Amino acid sequence: MVLARAYIALMKLRVVELLLISTIPAMILAEEGIPDAWLVLVTLVGGTLAAGSANAFNMVLESDLDQLMKRTSKRPLVTGALSKTHAAIFASTIGSLSLITFWFFTTPLATLFTAIAIAFYVLVYTLALKRHTSQNIVWGGAAGCMPVLIGWAAVTNSISWTAVAFFLVIFFWTPPHFWALAIKFKDDYEAASIPMLPVIAARNVVVKNMWFYTAAMIASSVALIYLAELQWWAMVITVGLGLIFAYQLIQLKENSDNYNSVAAKIFHWSITYLTLFSALLVAAQLLKA
């Protein structure tokens, strides 16, 4: 049981849940209704295995950093519950199972996007970007947007401008979401010498960057509603959710004594935002005349 928990911990399933929030709405928008239940199931299973594989590879490659940060000090490779070799074998196995699942039960394009997502997270984000640039989460975050394209391609074996707009919503959502977390755990990232923006930049620079990406996220959300030809009330709610997100940022003043606590609230709200927006897309599509 202890060993099983260690392998499950490698997959970081809480993060995977967040990725899957965008997969189902993408499939419903692509189908313009409810997709085949079996297709949804295999796509979610395959997506979970793919994200778990990427996360496990990430832990293998960053075990030295995880030892230096309090919030990651309980991970199985740090505690010795698993060896790097066993973790790498596990990551390779579930990654392969993911690609096999997509190839046999969905479409070639969904399989290709899944392979790109795993490779991008491991090779581009983890190896090339994370330790070397403050823009790591900006470009590396593209891997977290791939479930949108994977879900869409699983239904249609193609990509549309609607899917691209949804991809951009997640892409622009990721930096303010993650930088809010990095503000809270700034000391951890400093200890591990990871150049997250809140570590190497002044507070006013961090806030300005968060505003830029939040504005781009809201614009992309509006574009998605328009391209998907959803109802006017969906557009109103979308703008309202965006304004709430913006209001949270107004509270993040660089000279405030509550800077860290406000950042923590923004992090939690960003998850709520993505969940509500995804639910809105599903409801609007299913109620579409």
TABEL-V195264 format. One line per field, one symbol per residue. psi: psi as a letter, one per 20 degrees, with the letter a starting at -180 (. if undefined). A space follows every 10 residues. Layout:
psi = ???
//
This chain:
psi = gggghghhhh imhhhhghhi higghghhgg ilborphggg ghgggghghg hhgghghghg ikhhhhhipg ijijqhhgij hqrhghghgg ghghgghghg ggghidqhhh gghggggggg ggggggghgg iiqijghghh ihhiihhghg gghhgikrqr hghgggghgh ghhgghghhg hhghkghghg hjkplqgigi qqghgggghh gghgghgggh gghggghilr rhhhgghggg hhhgghhghh imphjqijgg hgghhgghhh ggghghgghg ggggghjp.
//
